[in-house]
Amino acid sequence: MNQDNQVVSSILVHADADNFAIVKEKIALVPQMEIIETDENKLAVVLETVSTEYAVGLCEDIRRLEGVSGVEIISHFFEDENNNIQ
C-alpha cells in the first residue's frame, strides 16, 4: 500500500476505572488517533493510518496498555492499491 492511501478505523476501548484517565491521556498523545466520545469506562477512537497493518499495530499497542480490558474494531475503511474503496 502506498503512502497516499488512507485507512480509517473506529475502535471502542474498554478501560478499568482506576486507569481510565491514564489510558485516555496515552491515546490522546498518538497523532493518528482522535478520541471522539467517552462514556463510563469506554473511549470511542478514530484511527487514521496509511495501512491496515499499521492500524492493527496501534490497536495492539492500546490493548497492551495497563488498565485496558479490551479493544473492539467497530468499522474499518480502506483503499486498495488501485484506489478501490473497500
ABEGO torsion letter per residue (X at the ends): XBAABBBBBBBBBBBBAAAAAAAAAAAAABAABBBABBBEABBBBBBBBABAAAAAAAAAAAAABBGBABBBBABBBBBBAAGBBX
